[in-house]
């Protein structure tokens, strides 16, 4: 493609967002978090009381929706029909709802079209992060990274980000790990564009790596690819 596209895919908690934000800053690329778009649509469906297992209603909803991602402080700011919903998208309820709306082919079709147009029109080139960027959205991406880690390591990292009190810790850690495993299972087994590494993706298993090691490796790969 004419535009430089770095695709980053992998399961929840593998470090995609951190790596994407770093690469975007380091190489001056636009960072686009596709998961935030599924979250925004899930929010709209939830607000309107649309059942998350109704493909026809959700696909119809996409036709009257605009979702824009703009550069934020590391993460994207998300405009849903012009309204800044960034602060509403990371609750457990919306996280679970996003996972459920993302299985529907009509929803994915709409998302992929929007993501392609955002990627193609970015003059700087983009880092696009998600589950199907290297396999479906941009199969001709300049570089594809697939980040993975054991489910325990991913649960622990998510848990550490929440910063809860010691009393709640053990239970929280287990429930976060269970949630992640359930979302992965849904992503990996859905019929349309299941989560999997593209054949030509560079796989990085971060289970035993420090954050700095992961960032160094990703940076070197992008350096060589651009
Ligand atoms: O990456 P994030 O956790 O924000 O994504 C939320 C949900 O959106 C994921 O659990 C996944 O089911 C879905 N998703 C997807 N395809 C993408 C990005 C996210 O199906 N490209």
Boltz pocket constraint, residues with backbone or C-beta under 6 A from the ligand:
constraints:
  - pocket:
      binder: B
      contacts: [[A, 12], [A, 34], [A, 35], [A, 36], [A, 38], [A, 39], [A, 95], [A, 98], [A, 99], [A, 100], [A, 102], [A, 103], [A, 129], [A, 130], [A, 131], [A, 132], [A, 133], [A, 183], [A, 187]]
      max_distance: 6.0
